[in-house]
């Protein structure tokens, strides 16, 4: 049942990306092009996600999910090196490709080879990052 609910939630998310046009890389690149032909529509999509999530966090406080498990705790509000570096890398990839993980998955159906290359590269980065971080942490601790 839990996987079915996750499938439904993911499908609603994907349909929302498709309807909002956020699977179109020109929309995303247009949002980032503040000195050119800026397209502010992504702000409405972001607001459409942030506002309901604000209320969902408030409602979920102190509750337990009906399907078991737990709600993840709030992340620490402190900005550290890992958060800043990870955000910069994510933003650079997003700006260069015009895709982030959700739209990259959605673009597989129509995005051509560019979406596939991006998705494969993203997955490779996800596998490479943990051992690389461990290695860097070891080097930093010993130096």
DRENFITOR-102794 format. One record per residue: residue in three letters; y, x, z of N, C-alpha, C, O in turn; residue number from 1. Coordinates in steps of 0.2 Angstrom, whole numbers, plus 2048, in hexadecimal, padded with zeros to 3 digits. Layout:
N
ATOM    aa    nv    nu    nw   cav   cau   caw    cv    cu    cw    ov    ou    ow     i
ATOM   ALA     Y     X     Z     Y     X     Z     Y     X     Z     Y     X     Z   NUM
...
***
This chain:
143
ATOM    aa    nv    nu    nw   cav   cau   caw    cv    cu    cw    ov    ou    ow     i
ATOM   UNK   7FA   804   800   800   800   800   806   804   800   80B   803   7FD     1
ATOM   UNK   806   80A   804   80C   80E   804   80E   811   7FE   813   811   7FC     2
ATOM   UNK   808   813   7FA   80A   816   7F3   80C   811   7EE   810   812   7EA     3
ATOM   UNK   80A   80B   7EF   80D   805   7EB   814   804   7EC   818   803   7E7     4
ATOM   UNK   816   804   7F2   81D   803   7F4   821   809   7F1   827   808   7EF     5
ATOM   UNK   81E   80F   7F2   822   815   7EF   823   814   7E8   828   816   7E5     6
ATOM   UNK   81D   812   7E4   81E   811   7DD   823   80C   7DB   827   80D   7D7     7
ATOM   UNK   823   806   7DF   829   801   7DE   830   804   7DF   834   803   7DB     8
ATOM   UNK   830   808   7E4   837   80B   7E6   839   810   7E1   83F   810   7DE     9
ATOM   UNK   834   814   7DE   836   819   7D9   837   815   7D3   83C   818   7CF    10
ATOM   UNK   834   810   7D1   835   80C   7CB   83C   809   7CB   840   809   7C6    11
ATOM   UNK   83E   806   7D1   845   803   7D1   84A   809   7D1   84F   808   7CD    12
ATOM   UNK   849   80F   7D3   84D   814   7D3   84E   816   7CB   854   817   7C9    13
ATOM   UNK   848   817   7C8   848   819   7C1   84C   814   7BD   850   816   7B8    14
ATOM   UNK   84B   80E   7BE   84E   808   7BA   855   808   7BB   859   807   7B7    15
ATOM   UNK   857   80A   7C2   85E   80A   7C3   862   810   7BF   867   810   7BD    16
ATOM   UNK   85E   816   7BF   861   81C   7BB   862   81A   7B4   867   81C   7B1    17
ATOM   UNK   85D   816   7B1   85D   814   7AA   863   810   7A9   866   811   7A4    18
ATOM   UNK   863   80A   7AD   868   805   7AC   86F   808   7AD   874   807   7A9    19
ATOM   UNK   870   80D   7B2   877   810   7B3   879   815   7AE   87E   817   7AD    20
ATOM   UNK   874   817   7AA   875   81C   7A5   875   823   7A7   877   828   7A4    21
ATOM   UNK   872   824   7AD   872   82B   7B0   86C   82F   7AE   86B   835   7B0    22
ATOM   UNK   868   82C   7A9   863   830   7A6   866   834   79F   863   838   79C    23
ATOM   UNK   86C   832   79E   870   835   798   873   83B   79A   878   83A   79E    24
ATOM   UNK   871   841   798   875   847   79A   87C   847   798   880   84A   79C    25
ATOM   UNK   87E   844   793   885   844   792   88A   840   797   88F   842   798    26
ATOM   UNK   887   83B   79B   88A   838   7A0   88B   83D   7A6   890   83D   7A9    27
ATOM   UNK   886   840   7A8   886   845   7AD   88B   84B   7AB   88F   84D   7B0    28
ATOM   UNK   88A   84E   7A6   88F   853   7A4   896   851   7A3   89A   854   7A5    29
ATOM   UNK   897   84A   7A1   89E   847   7A1   8A1   847   7A8   8A7   848   7A9    30
ATOM   UNK   89C   846   7AD   89F   845   7B4   8A1   84C   7B6   8A6   84D   7BA    31
ATOM   UNK   89E   852   7B4   89F   858   7B6   8A5   85B   7B2   8A8   860   7B4    32
ATOM   UNK   8A7   858   7AC   8AC   85B   7A8   8B3   858   7AA   8B6   854   7A7    33
ATOM   UNK   8B5   85B   7B0   8BC   858   7B3   8C2   85A   7AF   8C7   857   7AF    34
ATOM   UNK   8C1   85F   7AB   8C7   862   7A7   8C7   85F   79F   8CB   861   79B    35
ATOM   UNK   8C2   85C   79E   8C1   859   797   8C0   852   797   8C5   84E   799    36
ATOM   UNK   8BB   84F   794   8BA   848   793   8B6   845   799   8B0   844   799    37
ATOM   UNK   8BA   845   79F   8B6   843   7A5   8B4   83C   7A5   8B8   838   7A3    38
ATOM   UNK   8AE   83B   7A8   8AB   834   7A8   8AA   833   7AF   8A5   835   7B2    39
ATOM   UNK   8AE   82E   7B2   8AD   82D   7BA   8A7   828   7BC   8A7   826   7C1    40
ATOM   UNK   8A3   826   7B7   89E   821   7B8   899   823   7BD   896   81F   7C1    41
ATOM   UNK   898   82A   7BE   893   82C   7C3   895   82B   7CA   891   82A   7CE    42
ATOM   UNK   89C   82A   7CB   89E   829   7D2   89C   822   7D4   89A   821   7DA    43
ATOM   UNK   89C   81D   7CF   899   817   7D1   892   817   7D3   890   813   7D7    44
ATOM   UNK   88E   81A   7CF   887   81B   7D1   886   81E   7D7   882   81C   7DB    45
ATOM   UNK   88A   824   7D9   889   827   7DF   88B   822   7E5   888   822   7EA    46
ATOM   UNK   890   81F   7E4   893   81A   7E9   88E   814   7EA   88C   812   7F0    47
ATOM   UNK   88A   812   7E4   885   80D   7E5   87F   810   7E9   87B   80B   7EB    48
ATOM   UNK   87E   816   7E9   879   819   7ED   87B   81A   7F4   877   819   7F9    49
ATOM   UNK   881   81D   7F5   883   81F   7FC   884   819   801   882   81A   806    50
ATOM   UNK   888   814   7FE   88A   80F   802   883   80B   805   883   80A   80B    51
ATOM   UNK   87F   809   801   879   806   804   875   80B   809   872   808   80E    52
ATOM   UNK   875   811   807   871   816   80B   874   817   812   871   818   817    53
ATOM   UNK   87B   816   812   87E   816   819   87C   811   81D   87A   812   823    54
ATOM   UNK   87B   80B   81B   879   805   81F   872   806   820   870   804   826    55
ATOM   UNK   86E   808   81C   867   809   81D   865   80E   822   861   80D   827    56
ATOM   UNK   869   813   823   868   818   828   86A   815   82F   867   816   834    57
ATOM   UNK   86F   811   82F   871   80D   835   86C   808   837   86A   808   83D    58
ATOM   UNK   869   804   833   864   800   834   85D   803   837   85A   800   83B    59
ATOM   UNK   85C   809   834   855   80C   835   855   810   83C   850   811   83E    60
ATOM   UNK   85B   811   83F   85C   815   845   857   811   84A   858   80C   84C    61
ATOM   UNK   853   815   84D   84F   813   853   849   80E   851   846   80C   855    62
ATOM   UNK   848   80D   84A   843   809   848   83D   80D   845   83E   813   844    63
ATOM   UNK   837   80A   844   831   80D   841   830   80A   83B   830   803   83A    64
ATOM   UNK   82E   80D   836   82C   80A   82F   826   805   830   822   807   834    65
ATOM   UNK   827   800   82C   821   7FB   82D   81B   7FD   82A   815   7FB   82C    66
ATOM   UNK   81B   802   825   815   805   822   812   80B   826   80F   80F   823    67
ATOM   UNK   815   80D   82C   813   812   82F   817   819   82E   81C   818   82A    68
ATOM   UNK   815   81E   832   819   824   831   81F   824   835   820   821   83A    69
ATOM   UNK   824   827   832   82B   827   836   831   828   831   82F   82A   82B    70
ATOM   UNK   836   826   833   83C   827   82F   83E   82F   830   83E   831   836    71
ATOM   UNK   840   832   82B   842   839   82C   849   839   830   84D   835   830    72
ATOM   UNK   849   83F   834   84F   83F   838   855   841   834   854   844   82F    73
ATOM   UNK   85B   840   837   861   842   833   861   84A   833   85F   84D   838    74
ATOM   UNK   863   84C   82D   864   853   82D   86A   856   831   86E   852   832    75
ATOM   UNK   869   85C   833   86F   85F   837   875   860   832   875   862   82D    76
ATOM   UNK   87B   85E   835   881   85E   831   884   865   830   889   865   82C    77
ATOM   UNK   881   86A   833   884   870   832   882   873   82B   87D   872   829    78
ATOM   UNK   887   876   828   886   879   821   884   880   822   888   884   825    79
ATOM   UNK   87E   882   820   87C   889   820   87B   88C   819   87D   889   814    80
ATOM   UNK   879   892   819   879   896   813   874   893   80E   875   892   808    81
ATOM   UNK   86E   891   811   869   88D   80D   86B   887   809   86A   886   804    82
ATOM   UNK   86F   883   80D   872   87D   80A   877   87E   805   877   87B   800    83
ATOM   UNK   87B   883   806   880   885   801   87D   888   7FB   87F   886   7F6    84
ATOM   UNK   879   88C   7FC   876   890   7F6   871   88B   7F2   872   88B   7EC    85
ATOM   UNK   86D   887   7F6   869   882   7F2   86E   87D   7EF   86C   87B   7E9    86
ATOM   UNK   873   87A   7F2   877   876   7EE   87B   879   7E8   87B   875   7E3    87
ATOM   UNK   87D   87F   7E9   880   882   7E3   87B   883   7DD   87C   882   7D7    88
ATOM   UNK   875   885   7DF   86F   886   7D9   86E   87F   7D6   86D   87E   7D0    89
ATOM   UNK   86D   87A   7DB   86C   873   7D8   871   871   7D3   870   86E   7CE    90
ATOM   UNK   878   872   7D6   87D   870   7D2   87E   873   7CB   880   871   7C6    91
ATOM   UNK   87C   87A   7CB   87C   87E   7C5   877   87B   7C0   879   87B   7BA    92
ATOM   UNK   871   87A   7C3   86C   877   7BE   86E   870   7BC   86D   86F   7B6    93
ATOM   UNK   871   86C   7C0   873   866   7BE   878   866   7B8   878   863   7B3    94
ATOM   UNK   87D   86B   7BA   883   86B   7B5   881   86E   7AE   883   86C   7A9    95
ATOM   UNK   87C   873   7AE   87A   876   7A8   875   872   7A4   876   871   79E    96
ATOM   UNK   871   86E   7A7   86C   86A   7A4   86F   862   7A3   86C   85F   79F    97
ATOM   UNK   873   860   7A8   875   859   7A8   870   855   7AB   870   84F   7AA    98
ATOM   UNK   86B   858   7AE   865   854   7B1   865   856   7B8   866   85C   7BA    99
ATOM   UNK   863   851   7BD   860   853   7C3   859   850   7C4   857   84D   7BF   100
ATOM   UNK   855   851   7C9   84E   84F   7C9   84D   848   7C7   848   847   7C3   101
ATOM   UNK   850   843   7C9   84E   83C   7C7   84F   83B   7C0   84B   839   7BD   102
ATOM   UNK   855   83C   7BD   856   83B   7B6   852   840   7B2   850   83E   7AC   103
ATOM   UNK   850   846   7B4   84B   84A   7B1   844   847   7B0   841   847   7AA   104
ATOM   UNK   842   843   7B5   83C   840   7B4   83C   83A   7AF   838   839   7AB   105
ATOM   UNK   842   836   7B0   843   831   7AC   844   833   7A4   842   82F   7A0   106
ATOM   UNK   847   839   7A3   848   83B   79C   841   83D   799   842   83E   793   107
ATOM   UNK   83C   83E   79C   836   840   799   834   83B   794   831   83D   78F   108
ATOM   UNK   835   835   794   834   830   790   838   830   789   835   82D   784   109
ATOM   UNK   83D   833   789   842   833   783   846   839   783   84A   839   77E   110
ATOM   UNK   846   83E   787   84B   843   787   849   849   783   84D   84E   782   111
ATOM   UNK   843   849   780   841   84E   77B   83F   854   77F   83E   854   785   112
ATOM   UNK   83F   85A   77C   83C   860   77F   841   863   785   83F   866   789   113
ATOM   UNK   848   861   784   84C   864   789   84A   861   790   84B   865   795   114
ATOM   UNK   849   85B   791   847   858   797   840   85B   79A   840   85C   7A0   115
ATOM   UNK   83C   85C   795   835   85F   797   836   866   79A   834   868   79F   116
ATOM   UNK   83A   86A   796   83C   871   799   83F   871   79F   83E   875   7A4   117
ATOM   UNK   844   86D   7A0   848   86C   7A7   843   86A   7AC   843   86D   7B1   118
ATOM   UNK   83F   865   7AB   83A   863   7B0   835   869   7B2   834   86A   7B8   119
ATOM   UNK   832   86C   7AD   82D   871   7AE   831   877   7B2   82E   87A   7B7   120
ATOM   UNK   837   879   7B0   83B   87E   7B4   83C   87C   7BB   83C   880   7C0   121
ATOM   UNK   83E   875   7BC   83F   873   7C3   839   873   7C7   83A   876   7CD   122
ATOM   UNK   834   871   7C4   82D   872   7C8   82B   879   7CA   829   87B   7CF   123
ATOM   UNK   82C   87D   7C5   82B   885   7C6   830   887   7CC   82D   88B   7D0   124
ATOM   UNK   836   885   7CC   83B   887   7D1   838   885   7D8   839   888   7DD   125
ATOM   UNK   836   87F   7D8   833   87C   7DE   82E   880   7E1   82D   880   7E7   126
ATOM   UNK   829   882   7DD   824   886   7DF   826   88D   7E1   823   891   7E5   127
ATOM   UNK   82A   890   7DD   82D   897   7DF   831   898   7E5   831   89D   7E8   128
ATOM   UNK   835   892   7E6   83A   893   7EB   837   894   7F2   83A   899   7F6   129
ATOM   UNK   832   891   7F5   830   892   7FC   82D   89A   7FD   830   89D   802   130
ATOM   UNK   829   89C   7F9   827   8A3   7FA   82D   8A8   7F9   82E   8AD   7FC   131
ATOM   UNK   832   8A7   7F4   838   8AB   7F3   83C   8AB   7FA   83F   8B0   7FC   132
ATOM   UNK   83D   8A5   7FD   841   8A4   803   83E   8A8   808   841   8AB   80C   133
ATOM   UNK   837   8A7   809   834   8AB   80E   835   8B2   80E   836   8B6   812   134
ATOM   UNK   834   8B5   808   835   8BC   806   83C   8BE   808   83D   8C3   80B   135
ATOM   UNK   841   8BA   806   848   8BC   807   84A   8BC   80F   84D   8C0   811   136
ATOM   UNK   847   8B7   812   847   8B6   819   844   8BD   81D   847   8BF   822   137
ATOM   UNK   83F   8BF   81A   83B   8C5   81D   840   8CB   81C   841   8CF   821   138
ATOM   UNK   842   8CC   816   847   8D1   814   84D   8D1   819   84F   8D6   81B   139
ATOM   UNK   850   8CB   819   856   8CB   81D   855   8CC   825   859   8CF   828   140
ATOM   UNK   84F   8CA   827   84D   8CB   82E   84C   8D3   830   84E   8D5   835   141
ATOM   UNK   849   8D6   82B   847   8DD   82C   84D   8E2   82B   84D   8E8   82D   142
ATOM   UNK   853   8DF   827   858   8E4   825   85E   8E3   829   863   8E6   828   143
***
